[in-house]
Amino acid sequence: MQINLLSGGSRSTAPADRARRYLYFKIGSSAGTKFDMIPPIAQSHPSESLTSFLTALERVGIPREKRDTISARADTVAAAPAGEQFVAAVFAFAAAVDDVTDALREHSVGDEFDWFALADLIGRIFLIVRALWPDDPTAECATMRASLFALSERLDVPSSVLSEIQKFAVMRLPTATVEEFADAAIRVQELCYRLL
């Protein structure tokens, strides 16, 4: 059975528009959890997630030099010895990924950038909660959670989707287990992918 999640929305459902929204959300998901694309979290280099991320950037028109910089920074992480050099390489990679944000905004049409920002915020909040659990992450992610809630209100989505995003944004933290929070993040992400 196929559920029509688009009923009630007024935004364009042209295949090309939907494909670009999907790409923007996919890029945002990768950007938000950027460290998952590089060693030691990614088991190979280049990882499948990094390759997919770079391909998606190319498809939405991000300039080659920005994509090449991300790839070069990932290579540096993969080759860096443990210690300060590795940490510096990871931060340089993160900065290169974050550097595409303005280009994504410039290349976006309609609400595409909002979908990038939505996925990026979900990913960033997830990383912070995962890193700090079982401690309370409020100081580190309160602004992001408020931004996620406000952003959800700008999206032209069915009320059921809006409700799920907002429940995630105000979810009581820390959760009983880190898996509980991870499951909530994945549930919202999958709901958005199905919508797109």
C-alpha positions in Angstrom: 0.0 0.0 0.0 1.3 3.4 -0.9 0.5 6.3 1.4 0.1 9.7 -0.2 2.0 12.0 2.2 1.7 14.9 -0.2 -2.1 15.4 0.2 -2.8 18.7 1.7 0.4 20.4 0.5 0.4 23.1 -2.2 4.0 22.9 -3.3 5.0 21.8 -6.7 5.2 18.1 -7.2 6.9 18.2 -10.7 9.4 15.3 -10.8 12.4 17.7 -11.4 11.4 19.9 -8.4 10.9 16.8 -6.2 14.2 15.4 -7.3 16.1 18.6 -6.3 14.3 18.8 -3.0 15.3 15.2 -2.3 19.0 16.0 -3.3 19.0 19.0 -1.0 17.7 17.0 1.9 20.2 14.2 1.2 23.0 16.7 1.1 21.8 18.2 4.4 21.7 14.8 6.0 25.3 14.2 5.0 26.5 17.6 6.0 24.8 17.4 9.4 26.6 14.1 10.2 29.7 15.0 8.2 32.1 13.0 10.4 30.4 9.7 9.3 31.9 10.2 5.9 35.5 10.0 7.0 37.8 7.5 8.9 37.7 6.1 11.5 33.9 6.2 11.5 33.7 5.4 7.7 35.4 2.0 7.3 36.8 2.9 3.8 38.2 5.9 2.1 36.7 7.3 0.0 33.6 6.1 1.7 30.4 5.4 -0.1 28.7 8.2 1.8 31.4 10.7 0.8 31.2 9.7 -2.8 27.4 10.0 -2.7 27.7 13.5 -1.1 30.1 14.8 -3.7 27.9 13.5 -6.5 24.8 15.1 -5.1 26.7 18.4 -4.7 27.7 18.2 -8.4 24.1 17.5 -9.4 22.8 20.7 -7.8 25.6 22.8 -9.4 28.1 23.3 -6.6 31.4 24.4 -8.2 34.1 21.8 -8.7 36.7 23.7 -6.6 34.5 23.4 -3.5 33.9 19.7 -4.2 37.6 19.1 -4.8 38.5 20.9 -1.5 36.2 18.5 0.4 37.7 15.5 -1.3 41.3 16.8 -0.6 40.4 17.4 3.1 39.0 13.9 3.4 42.2 12.5 1.8 44.2 14.5 4.5 42.1 12.9 7.3 42.6 9.4 5.9 46.4 10.0 5.8 46.8 11.9 9.1 48.6 10.2 12.0 46.7 10.0 15.3 47.0 13.0 17.5 46.9 16.7 16.8 47.4 16.3 13.1 44.4 14.1 12.8 42.2 16.4 14.9 43.3 19.4 12.8 42.5 17.4 9.6 39.1 16.5 10.9 38.3 20.2 11.6 39.6 21.2 8.2 37.3 18.7 6.6 34.3 19.9 8.6 35.0 23.5 7.6 35.2 22.5 3.9 31.8 20.8 4.1 30.3 23.8 5.9 31.8 26.0 3.2 29.3 24.8 0.6 26.3 26.2 2.6 26.3 29.6 0.9 26.7 28.0 -2.5 23.8 25.7 -1.8 21.7 28.7 -0.8 22.7 30.5 -4.1 21.9 27.5 -6.2 18.6 26.7 -4.5 15.2 27.4 -6.0 12.0 27.8 -3.9 12.2 25.9 -0.7 15.1 23.7 -1.6 17.5 25.3 0.9 15.0 24.9 3.7 15.1 21.1 3.1 18.9 21.2 3.2 18.7 23.2 6.5 16.1 20.8 8.0 18.3 17.7 7.4 21.5 19.5 8.4 19.9 20.5 11.7 18.6 17.0 12.4 22.1 15.6 11.8 23.9 18.2 13.9 21.5 17.8 16.8 21.9 14.0 16.6 25.7 14.2 16.6 25.7 16.5 19.7 23.2 14.3 21.6 25.1 11.1 20.7 28.5 12.6 21.7 27.2 13.9 25.1 24.8 11.2 26.1 23.9 10.5 28.9 24.6 14.2 29.8 22.1 16.9 29.1 22.9 18.5 25.7 20.7 21.6 26.2 23.6 24.1 26.3 25.1 22.8 23.2 22.0 22.4 21.0 19.2 24.5 22.4 19.6 27.1 19.6 19.6 24.4 16.9 16.5 22.8 18.3 14.7 26.2 18.4 15.8 26.8 14.8 14.6 23.4 13.7 11.2 24.1 15.3 10.9 27.5 13.6 12.1 26.1 10.2 9.4 23.4 10.3 6.7 26.0 10.4 8.0 27.5 7.1 7.8 24.2 5.3 4.7 23.4 3.2 4.1 19.9 4.6 1.1 17.9 5.8 0.2 18.6 9.5 1.3 15.0 10.4 4.8 15.6 9.1 5.0 19.0 10.8 3.9 17.4 14.1 6.6 14.8 13.9 9.4 17.3 13.2 8.3 19.6 16.0 8.0 16.7 18.5 11.6 15.8 17.6 12.7 19.4 18.1 11.2 19.6 21.6 11.9 16.0 22.7 12.9 15.8 26.3 16.6 15.1 26.6 18.6 13.2 27.5 16.5 10.2 26.5 16.6 6.9 28.5 19.0 5.4 26.0 21.0 7.0 23.1 19.3 4.5 20.8 15.9 6.0 21.7 17.1 9.4 20.4 18.7 7.9 17.4 15.5 6.1 16.5 13.6 9.4 16.8 16.0 11.1 14.5 15.9 8.3 11.9 12.1 8.2 12.1 11.8 12.0 11.2 14.5 11.6 8.5 12.7 8.7 6.9 9.4 10.4 7.0 10.9 13.4 5.2 12.5 11.1 2.6 9.1 9.4 1.9 7.5 12.8 1.6 10.1 14.0 -0.9 
